[in-house]
Amino acid sequence: MVQVEPWVDDVIVALRETMMEANPTCRIEIRDFGVFEVKITKAKPKARNPKTNEVIYVPEHRKTHFKPSKLLKEFLRQPLD
């Protein structure tokens, strides 16, 4: 039996490191699976803390985004039996 776990772990580590080193953005496409992106958010000078109702400043930062491929999206939209 072939062990694929080390290979999968290596791929995930490589994806994570690439995304963490993004300066400031990156796009990683895996055909027929989807696209991982690091995007920049805009600063929000008047955000509100919902617990305390306090107005706070949220600086611009990076965020991750995943967009599934058309093939994956169509499969996931199928009704469950």
Biopython code that builds the backbone (N, CA, C, O; Angstrom):
import numpy as np
from Bio.PDB.StructureBuilder import StructureBuilder

atoms = [
    (1, "MET", "N", (0.839, -1.181, 0.000)),
    (1, "MET", "CA", (0.000, 0.000, 0.000)),
    (1, "MET", "C", (0.888, 1.251, 0.000)),
    (1, "MET", "O", (1.852, 1.336, 0.761)),
    (2, "VAL", "N", (0.558, 2.205, -0.848)),
    (2, "VAL", "CA", (1.334, 3.434, -0.987)),
    (2, "VAL", "C", (0.884, 4.434, 0.073)),
    (2, "VAL", "O", (-0.312, 4.649, 0.271)),
    (3, "GLN", "N", (1.836, 5.031, 0.738)),
    (3, "GLN", "CA", (1.526, 6.045, 1.746)),
    (3, "GLN", "C", (1.476, 7.415, 1.062)),
    (3, "GLN", "O", (2.486, 7.877, 0.530)),
    (4, "VAL", "N", (0.322, 8.058, 1.072)),
    (4, "VAL", "CA", (0.197, 9.379, 0.465)),
    (4, "VAL", "C", (0.178, 10.494, 1.504)),
    (4, "VAL", "O", (0.277, 11.670, 1.152)),
    (5, "GLU", "N", (0.054, 10.142, 2.757)),
    (5, "GLU", "CA", (-0.033, 11.169, 3.789)),
    (5, "GLU", "C", (1.158, 12.121, 3.792)),
    (5, "GLU", "O", (0.941, 13.330, 3.873)),
    (6, "PRO", "N", (2.413, 11.646, 3.707)),
    (6, "PRO", "CA", (3.537, 12.602, 3.693)),
    (6, "PRO", "C", (3.476, 13.549, 2.491)),
    (6, "PRO", "O", (3.811, 14.727, 2.614)),
    (7, "TRP", "N", (3.053, 13.043, 1.339)),
    (7, "TRP", "CA", (2.951, 13.880, 0.146)),
    (7, "TRP", "C", (1.881, 14.941, 0.333)),
    (7, "TRP", "O", (2.098, 16.107, 0.006)),
    (8, "VAL", "N", (0.722, 14.546, 0.858)),
    (8, "VAL", "CA", (-0.369, 15.493, 1.094)),
    (8, "VAL", "C", (0.078, 16.549, 2.105)),
    (8, "VAL", "O", (-0.177, 17.738, 1.915)),
    (9, "ASP", "N", (0.739, 16.120, 3.173)),
    (9, "ASP", "CA", (1.248, 17.070, 4.167)),
    (9, "ASP", "C", (2.215, 18.063, 3.535)),
    (9, "ASP", "O", (2.165, 19.254, 3.844)),
    (10, "ASP", "N", (3.089, 17.595, 2.661)),
    (10, "ASP", "CA", (4.056, 18.476, 1.999)),
    (10, "ASP", "C", (3.355, 19.504, 1.111)),
    (10, "ASP", "O", (3.757, 20.667, 1.074)),
    (11, "VAL", "N", (2.320, 19.087, 0.405)),
    (11, "VAL", "CA", (1.566, 20.007, -0.458)),
    (11, "VAL", "C", (0.875, 21.070, 0.387)),
    (11, "VAL", "O", (0.907, 22.253, 0.050)),
    (12, "ILE", "N", (0.254, 20.651, 1.482)),
    (12, "ILE", "CA", (-0.443, 21.607, 2.347)),
    (12, "ILE", "C", (0.547, 22.593, 2.964)),
    (12, "ILE", "O", (0.259, 23.787, 3.043)),
    (13, "VAL", "N", (1.705, 22.108, 3.399)),
    (13, "VAL", "CA", (2.730, 22.997, 3.960)),
    (13, "VAL", "C", (3.195, 23.996, 2.895)),
    (13, "VAL", "O", (3.370, 25.177, 3.192)),
    (14, "ALA", "N", (3.393, 23.536, 1.669)),
    (14, "ALA", "CA", (3.829, 24.429, 0.589)),
    (14, "ALA", "C", (2.770, 25.487, 0.295)),
    (14, "ALA", "O", (3.108, 26.653, 0.088)),
    (15, "LEU", "N", (1.489, 25.098, 0.272)),
    (15, "LEU", "CA", (0.405, 26.059, 0.058)),
    (15, "LEU", "C", (0.393, 27.101, 1.173)),
    (15, "LEU", "O", (0.310, 28.302, 0.914)),
    (16, "ARG", "N", (0.477, 26.631, 2.408)),
    (16, "ARG", "CA", (0.444, 27.543, 3.558)),
    (16, "ARG", "C", (1.608, 28.521, 3.513)),
    (16, "ARG", "O", (1.415, 29.719, 3.716)),
    (17, "GLU", "N", (2.816, 28.028, 3.251)),
    (17, "GLU", "CA", (3.988, 28.897, 3.219)),
    (17, "GLU", "C", (3.896, 29.921, 2.095)),
    (17, "GLU", "O", (4.268, 31.081, 2.275)),
    (18, "THR", "N", (3.402, 29.496, 0.941)),
    (18, "THR", "CA", (3.242, 30.417, -0.182)),
    (18, "THR", "C", (2.248, 31.518, 0.172)),
    (18, "THR", "O", (2.482, 32.689, -0.126)),
    (19, "MET", "N", (1.139, 31.143, 0.808)),
    (19, "MET", "CA", (0.131, 32.131, 1.183)),
    (19, "MET", "C", (0.647, 33.064, 2.285)),
    (19, "MET", "O", (0.328, 34.253, 2.286)),
    (20, "MET", "N", (1.435, 32.537, 3.213)),
    (20, "MET", "CA", (1.963, 33.373, 4.297)),
    (20, "MET", "C", (3.043, 34.329, 3.799)),
    (20, "MET", "O", (3.244, 35.391, 4.389)),
    (21, "GLU", "N", (3.736, 33.971, 2.731)),
    (21, "GLU", "CA", (4.779, 34.823, 2.173)),
    (21, "GLU", "C", (4.234, 35.814, 1.152)),
    (21, "GLU", "O", (4.993, 36.615, 0.606)),
    (22, "ALA", "N", (2.937, 35.772, 0.889)),
    (22, "ALA", "CA", (2.327, 36.660, -0.101)),
    (22, "ALA", "C", (2.604, 38.111, 0.263)),
    (22, "ALA", "O", (2.401, 38.531, 1.402)),
    (23, "ASN", "N", (3.064, 38.857, -0.711)),
    (23, "ASN", "CA", (3.414, 40.246, -0.444)),
    (23, "ASN", "C", (2.864, 41.150, -1.528)),
    (23, "ASN", "O", (3.571, 41.357, -2.515)),
    (24, "PRO", "N", (1.707, 41.687, -1.436)),
    (24, "PRO", "CA", (0.686, 41.478, -0.410)),
    (24, "PRO", "C", (-0.351, 40.435, -0.805)),
    (24, "PRO", "O", (-1.093, 39.958, 0.054)),
    (25, "THR", "N", (-0.421, 40.063, -2.098)),
    (25, "THR", "CA", (-1.464, 39.126, -2.527)),
    (25, "THR", "C", (-0.839, 37.947, -3.267)),
    (25, "THR", "O", (0.313, 38.012, -3.696)),
    (26, "CYS", "N", (-1.610, 36.872, -3.411)),
    (26, "CYS", "CA", (-1.192, 35.752, -4.251)),
    (26, "CYS", "C", (-2.423, 34.984, -4.697)),
    (26, "CYS", "O", (-3.502, 35.120, -4.121)),
    (27, "ARG", "N", (-2.245, 34.182, -5.725)),
    (27, "ARG", "CA", (-3.328, 33.370, -6.280)),
    (27, "ARG", "C", (-2.744, 32.006, -6.610)),
    (27, "ARG", "O", (-1.768, 31.904, -7.353)),
    (28, "ILE", "N", (-3.353, 30.943, -6.048)),
    (28, "ILE", "CA", (-2.895, 29.581, -6.293)),
    (28, "ILE", "C", (-4.072, 28.809, -6.881)),
    (28, "ILE", "O", (-5.092, 28.620, -6.219)),
    (29, "GLU", "N", (-3.925, 28.369, -8.117)),
    (29, "GLU", "CA", (-5.009, 27.651, -8.786)),
    (29, "GLU", "C", (-4.670, 26.172, -8.896)),
    (29, "GLU", "O", (-3.596, 25.802, -9.370)),
    (30, "ILE", "N", (-5.593, 25.336, -8.454)),
    (30, "ILE", "CA", (-5.481, 23.890, -8.611)),
    (30, "ILE", "C", (-6.602, 23.481, -9.556)),
    (30, "ILE", "O", (-7.775, 23.516, -9.186)),
    (31, "ARG", "N", (-6.245, 23.095, -10.767)),
    (31, "ARG", "CA", (-7.237, 22.786, -11.806)),
    (31, "ARG", "C", (-8.265, 21.770, -11.320)),
    (31, "ARG", "O", (-7.927, 20.805, -10.634)),
    (32, "ASP", "N", (-9.515, 21.998, -11.683)),
    (32, "ASP", "CA", (-10.655, 21.146, -11.335)),
    (32, "ASP", "C", (-10.871, 21.009, -9.835)),
    (32, "ASP", "O", (-11.591, 20.110, -9.399)),
    (33, "PHE", "N", (-10.261, 21.883, -9.036)),
    (33, "PHE", "CA", (-10.516, 21.917, -7.601)),
    (33, "PHE", "C", (-10.923, 23.313, -7.167)),
    (33, "PHE", "O", (-11.998, 23.495, -6.596)),
    (34, "GLY", "N", (-10.077, 24.302, -7.432)),
    (34, "GLY", "CA", (-10.427, 25.662, -7.061)),
    (34, "GLY", "C", (-9.223, 26.579, -6.989)),
    (34, "GLY", "O", (-8.107, 26.208, -7.352)),
    (35, "VAL", "N", (-9.481, 27.793, -6.508)),
    (35, "VAL", "CA", (-8.457, 28.823, -6.418)),
    (35, "VAL", "C", (-8.372, 29.319, -4.979)),
    (35, "VAL", "O", (-9.381, 29.689, -4.378)),
    (36, "PHE", "N", (-7.163, 29.323, -4.438)),
    (36, "PHE", "CA", (-6.899, 29.917, -3.135)),
    (36, "PHE", "C", (-6.286, 31.285, -3.396)),
    (36, "PHE", "O", (-5.379, 31.413, -4.219)),
    (37, "GLU", "N", (-6.775, 32.309, -2.702)),
    (37, "GLU", "CA", (-6.239, 33.652, -2.883)),
    (37, "GLU", "C", (-5.988, 34.306, -1.539)),
    (37, "GLU", "O", (-6.684, 34.041, -0.559)),
    (38, "VAL", "N", (-4.988, 35.161, -1.511)),
    (38, "VAL", "CA", (-4.775, 36.070, -0.393)),
    (38, "VAL", "C", (-5.117, 37.445, -0.940)),
    (38, "VAL", "O", (-4.526, 37.905, -1.918)),
    (39, "LYS", "N", (-6.085, 38.100, -0.292)),
    (39, "LYS", "CA", (-6.543, 39.414, -0.734)),
    (39, "LYS", "C", (-6.323, 40.434, 0.371)),
    (39, "LYS", "O", (-6.137, 40.082, 1.536)),
    (40, "ILE", "N", (-6.349, 41.700, -0.015)),
    (40, "ILE", "CA", (-6.216, 42.785, 0.954)),
    (40, "ILE", "C", (-7.608, 43.338, 1.237)),
    (40, "ILE", "O", (-8.388, 43.581, 0.317)),
    (41, "THR", "N", (-7.914, 43.536, 2.526)),
    (41, "THR", "CA", (-9.174, 44.171, 2.893)),
    (41, "THR", "C", (-8.931, 45.666, 3.052)),
    (41, "THR", "O", (-7.802, 46.099, 3.283)),
    (42, "LYS", "N", (-9.979, 46.438, 2.929)),
    (42, "LYS", "CA", (-9.872, 47.877, 3.148)),
    (42, "LYS", "C", (-9.955, 48.167, 4.642)),
    (42, "LYS", "O", (-10.568, 47.415, 5.401)),
    (43, "ALA", "N", (-9.333, 49.260, 5.050)),
    (43, "ALA", "CA", (-9.426, 49.694, 6.448)),
    (43, "ALA", "C", (-10.862, 50.147, 6.724)),
    (43, "ALA", "O", (-11.533, 50.707, 5.857)),
    (44, "LYS", "N", (-11.308, 49.894, 7.941)),
    (44, "LYS", "CA", (-12.651, 50.310, 8.340)),
    (44, "LYS", "C", (-12.520, 51.260, 9.529)),
    (44, "LYS", "O", (-12.364, 50.811, 10.664)),
    (45, "PRO", "N", (-12.581, 52.560, 9.281)),
    (45, "PRO", "CA", (-12.375, 53.515, 10.358)),
    (45, "PRO", "C", (-13.532, 53.586, 11.353)),
    (45, "PRO", "O", (-13.352, 54.071, 12.471)),
    (46, "LYS", "N", (-14.705, 53.114, 10.966)),
    (46, "LYS", "CA", (-15.847, 53.212, 11.873)),
    (46, "LYS", "C", (-16.533, 51.867, 12.052)),
    (46, "LYS", "O", (-17.753, 51.778, 11.911)),
    (47, "ALA", "N", (-15.787, 50.833, 12.355)),
    (47, "ALA", "CA", (-16.383, 49.530, 12.651)),
    (47, "ALA", "C", (-16.951, 49.574, 14.062)),
    (47, "ALA", "O", (-16.557, 50.416, 14.869)),
    (48, "ARG", "N", (-17.872, 48.672, 14.357)),
    (48, "ARG", "CA", (-18.509, 48.682, 15.662)),
    (48, "ARG", "C", (-18.372, 47.319, 16.329)),
    (48, "ARG", "O", (-18.655, 46.290, 15.715)),
    (49, "ASN", "N", (-17.939, 47.315, 17.585)),
    (49, "ASN", "CA", (-17.868, 46.094, 18.374)),
    (49, "ASN", "C", (-19.294, 45.747, 18.804)),
    (49, "ASN", "O", (-19.903, 46.514, 19.550)),
    (50, "PRO", "N", (-19.848, 44.605, 18.352)),
    (50, "PRO", "CA", (-21.246, 44.304, 18.661)),
    (50, "PRO", "C", (-21.512, 44.041, 20.146)),
    (50, "PRO", "O", (-22.641, 44.215, 20.606)),
    (51, "LYS", "N", (-20.492, 43.625, 20.901)),
    (51, "LYS", "CA", (-20.698, 43.361, 22.335)),
    (51, "LYS", "C", (-20.794, 44.653, 23.146)),
    (51, "LYS", "O", (-21.659, 44.807, 24.008)),
    (52, "THR", "N", (-19.875, 45.576, 22.843)),
    (52, "THR", "CA", (-19.818, 46.799, 23.654)),
    (52, "THR", "C", (-20.410, 48.010, 22.947)),
    (52, "THR", "O", (-20.574, 49.068, 23.555)),
    (53, "ASN", "N", (-20.730, 47.858, 21.667)),
    (53, "ASN", "CA", (-21.257, 48.944, 20.835)),
    (53, "ASN", "C", (-20.230, 50.074, 20.669)),
    (53, "ASN", "O", (-20.585, 51.188, 20.284)),
    (54, "GLU", "N", (-18.968, 49.780, 20.959)),
    (54, "GLU", "CA", (-17.891, 50.762, 20.852)),
    (54, "GLU", "C", (-17.450, 50.884, 19.395)),
    (54, "GLU", "O", (-17.341, 49.879, 18.693)),
    (55, "VAL", "N", (-17.200, 52.100, 18.942)),
    (55, "VAL", "CA", (-16.687, 52.337, 17.593)),
    (55, "VAL", "C", (-15.185, 52.109, 17.626)),
    (55, "VAL", "O", (-14.480, 52.685, 18.454)),
    (56, "ILE", "N", (-14.694, 51.258, 16.714)),
    (56, "ILE", "CA", (-13.276, 50.924, 16.674)),
    (56, "ILE", "C", (-12.732, 51.096, 15.257)),
    (56, "ILE", "O", (-13.494, 51.150, 14.292)),
    (57, "TYR", "N", (-11.428, 51.179, 15.147)),
    (57, "TYR", "CA", (-10.748, 51.258, 13.851)),
    (57, "TYR", "C", (-10.170, 49.886, 13.537)),
    (57, "TYR", "O", (-9.465, 49.302, 14.360)),
    (58, "VAL", "N", (-10.465, 49.375, 12.357)),
    (58, "VAL", "CA", (-9.895, 48.100, 11.909)),
    (58, "VAL", "C", (-8.960, 48.416, 10.737)),
    (58, "VAL", "O", (-9.425, 48.856, 9.686)),
    (59, "PRO", "N", (-7.652, 48.198, 10.900)),
    (59, "PRO", "CA", (-6.711, 48.519, 9.825)),
    (59, "PRO", "C", (-6.852, 47.540, 8.655)),
    (59, "PRO", "O", (-7.423, 46.460, 8.806)),
    (60, "GLU", "N", (-6.330, 47.924, 7.497)),
    (60, "GLU", "CA", (-6.354, 46.998, 6.364)),
    (60, "GLU", "C", (-5.471, 45.807, 6.698)),
    (60, "GLU", "O", (-4.446, 45.938, 7.366)),
    (61, "HIS", "N", (-5.890, 44.648, 6.222)),
    (61, "HIS", "CA", (-5.134, 43.423, 6.484)),
    (61, "HIS", "C", (-5.378, 42.442, 5.344)),
    (61, "HIS", "O", (-6.163, 42.714, 4.435)),
    (62, "ARG", "N", (-4.704, 41.308, 5.399)),
    (62, "ARG", "CA", (-4.883, 40.281, 4.368)),
    (62, "ARG", "C", (-5.901, 39.262, 4.845)),
    (62, "ARG", "O", (-6.055, 39.033, 6.045)),
    (63, "LYS", "N", (-6.601, 38.646, 3.884)),
    (63, "LYS", "CA", (-7.533, 37.575, 4.208)),
    (63, "LYS", "C", (-7.421, 36.501, 3.138)),
    (63, "LYS", "O", (-6.949, 36.755, 2.030)),
    (64, "THR", "N", (-7.864, 35.298, 3.487)),
    (64, "THR", "CA", (-7.848, 34.208, 2.516)),
    (64, "THR", "C", (-9.220, 34.071, 1.888)),
    (64, "THR", "O", (-10.236, 34.422, 2.489)),
    (65, "HIS", "N", (-9.231, 33.559, 0.682)),
    (65, "HIS", "CA", (-10.472, 33.348, -0.050)),
    (65, "HIS", "C", (-10.302, 32.072, -0.873)),
    (65, "HIS", "O", (-9.249, 31.841, -1.467)),
    (66, "PHE", "N", (-11.346, 31.251, -0.901)),
    (66, "PHE", "CA", (-11.334, 30.043, -1.729)),
    (66, "PHE", "C", (-12.526, 30.086, -2.665)),
    (66, "PHE", "O", (-13.657, 30.310, -2.233)),
    (67, "LYS", "N", (-12.273, 29.872, -3.937)),
    (67, "LYS", "CA", (-13.336, 29.815, -4.932)),
    (67, "LYS", "C", (-13.288, 28.430, -5.567)),
    (67, "LYS", "O", (-12.313, 28.093, -6.238)),
    (68, "PRO", "N", (-14.339, 27.616, -5.363)),
    (68, "PRO", "CA", (-14.320, 26.269, -5.939)),
    (68, "PRO", "C", (-14.408, 26.311, -7.466)),
    (68, "PRO", "O", (-14.951, 27.255, -8.040)),
    (69, "SER", "N", (-13.870, 25.281, -8.111)),
    (69, "SER", "CA", (-13.944, 25.186, -9.567)),
    (69, "SER", "C", (-15.384, 24.927, -9.993)),
    (69, "SER", "O", (-16.230, 24.575, -9.172)),
    (70, "LYS", "N", (-15.647, 25.101, -11.256)),
    (70, "LYS", "CA", (-16.987, 24.876, -11.790)),
    (70, "LYS", "C", (-17.419, 23.429, -11.552)),
    (70, "LYS", "O", (-18.563, 23.170, -11.179)),
    (71, "LEU", "N", (-16.508, 22.499, -11.768)),
    (71, "LEU", "CA", (-16.793, 21.076, -11.564)),
    (71, "LEU", "C", (-17.178, 20.796, -10.111)),
    (71, "LEU", "O", (-18.169, 20.111, -9.856)),
    (72, "LEU", "N", (-16.406, 21.316, -9.162)),
    (72, "LEU", "CA", (-16.680, 21.106, -7.748)),
    (72, "LEU", "C", (-17.974, 21.796, -7.325)),
    (72, "LEU", "O", (-18.761, 21.239, -6.560)),
    (73, "LYS", "N", (-18.187, 23.008, -7.826)),
    (73, "LYS", "CA", (-19.393, 23.761, -7.482)),
    (73, "LYS", "C", (-20.649, 23.033, -7.964)),
    (73, "LYS", "O", (-21.640, 22.957, -7.238)),
    (74, "GLU", "N", (-20.609, 22.499, -9.186)),
    (74, "GLU", "CA", (-21.762, 21.764, -9.717)),
    (74, "GLU", "C", (-22.036, 20.512, -8.886)),
    (74, "GLU", "O", (-23.194, 20.191, -8.618)),
    (75, "PHE", "N", (-20.995, 19.811, -8.480)),
    (75, "PHE", "CA", (-21.169, 18.611, -7.660)),
    (75, "PHE", "C", (-21.793, 18.972, -6.311)),
    (75, "PHE", "O", (-22.715, 18.294, -5.858)),
    (76, "LEU", "N", (-21.309, 20.012, -5.679)),
    (76, "LEU", "CA", (-21.803, 20.397, -4.365)),
    (76, "LEU", "C", (-23.246, 20.911, -4.394)),
    (76, "LEU", "O", (-23.941, 20.869, -3.379)),
    (77, "ARG", "N", (-23.693, 21.391, -5.545)),
    (77, "ARG", "CA", (-25.070, 21.892, -5.666)),
    (77, "ARG", "C", (-26.092, 20.802, -5.923)),
    (77, "ARG", "O", (-27.291, 21.079, -5.932)),
    (78, "GLN", "N", (-25.655, 19.577, -6.131)),
    (78, "GLN", "CA", (-26.608, 18.485, -6.365)),
    (78, "GLN", "C", (-27.398, 18.202, -5.086)),
    (78, "GLN", "O", (-26.838, 18.226, -3.991)),
    (79, "PRO", "N", (-28.708, 17.932, -5.228)),
    (79, "PRO", "CA", (-29.517, 17.642, -4.038)),
    (79, "PRO", "C", (-29.086, 16.338, -3.384)),
    (79, "PRO", "O", (-28.648, 15.403, -4.055)),
    (80, "LEU", "N", (-29.218, 16.293, -2.071)),
    (80, "LEU", "CA", (-28.902, 15.067, -1.325)),
    (80, "LEU", "C", (-30.079, 14.106, -1.432)),
    (80, "LEU", "O", (-31.234, 14.525, -1.500)),
    (81, "ASP", "N", (-29.777, 12.835, -1.445)),
    (81, "ASP", "CA", (-30.858, 11.829, -1.510)),
    (81, "ASP", "C", (-31.496, 11.625, -0.172)),
    (81, "ASP", "O", (-32.418, 10.819, -0.044)),
]
sb = StructureBuilder()
sb.init_structure("model")
sb.init_model(0)
sb.init_chain("A")
sb.init_seg("    ")
for serial, (resi, resn, name, xyz) in enumerate(atoms, 1):
    if name == "N":
        sb.init_residue(resn, " ", resi, " ")
    sb.init_atom(name, np.array(xyz, "f"), 0.0, 1.0, " ", f" {name:<3s}", serial, name[0])
structure = sb.get_structure()
